[in-house]
Amino acid sequence: MKGDRVEIVVDAGDTTRTYEVVASRAGRRVETAVRRGVVEVSEVTRSGSVVRTARFMAGRVLALVEQPVPREADDERERPLREDPKPSARVSTQGST
């Protein structure tokens, strides 16, 4: 989602450096992956195309902080999908031959 960002803190010898990858447009997201000793942070479109990628040696990465944008409609997701059926609405199949 637009505004999602990942901060990467890297050891640069005598100091540390901080990098940010931000989902800059609507519909984009930020994905992280660790493969073969490399930390890869990518900004990806809805269709899955990579817009930009930042790669760091895993041994040099001190922190990887994912900071999603707060979603406003979280209360709607907590509602049940449907109401439980009432006990009187159940159909009894006993006694039928």
N, C-alpha and C positions, 0 to 999 in steps of 0.2 A: 504494500500500500504506500501511497505517496507519503513521504516524511519518515518512513522507517529508515533506521540507520544502524550501522555497525561501526564501532570504534575499535581500532587495532593498535595496541601499544607494543612497540618493537624495541628491543635492545640494540642500540647503535654504538656499542663500545663503551665510551665513558658517559653517555647520556641515553635518554630514551626519546623516541619519536612517536607521535600519535598521528594516525591516519584515520580518515572517515570515508565510508562509502555510503551514500544517501540515495534512496529511491526518489529521484527528482521529479517524476511526472506521475500523473494518476494512472493506476493500473500496473505500475512497476513494483517489484519487490526486491529484497536483498537476500541472497542465498549464500550460505557458508559451507565449505567442504574442506576436509583435511585428507589429503591423499599423498602417499609416498614422501612424507616429510615436508610437504608444502601446504600452507594454509591459503585457501583461495576464497575470496569474497567477490561476488558478482552481482551486478544490477541486472535484473532479468525482466523482460516484457511479459505481458499476459500470454503470448503465444510461446514463450520459452526461449526466445532469442536473447543472447547475452549482449548487453549494451556496452558494459565495461567491466573489467576484471582487475583486481589487485591481488598479487601473489607475494607471499612472504615465506621465508624458511621457518618451519615449525619450531626449530630450536631457538630461534631469536624472538618469537612471539611471547610476550609476557602476559598479555591480557587480550581477550576478545569479548567485547561487550555488545550484545544485541539490544537495541533500544527501539521497540515498536511504538508506533503512534497509538495513544489510547483510543480505543473504539468507543463510540458514543452509544451504540445500540446493544450493549452487552446484556441489559436487562431482558431484552426480547429473546435472546438465545437460551435463557435459563427457564423459560416456560416449557411445560410438557408439550409434546407434539399433538396430543389429543387427550381428551378427558377419559377417565376410566369409565367403563360401562357400569350402569346402575344394576344392582342385584335383581330388580324386578324385570329387567329387559332381557334376562337370559332365557333361552328357550330350553325346555326340558324335553329330552327325547326318550325318557323312560315310559314304559307302559304302551308304547306303540309296537305293533307287530308287523 
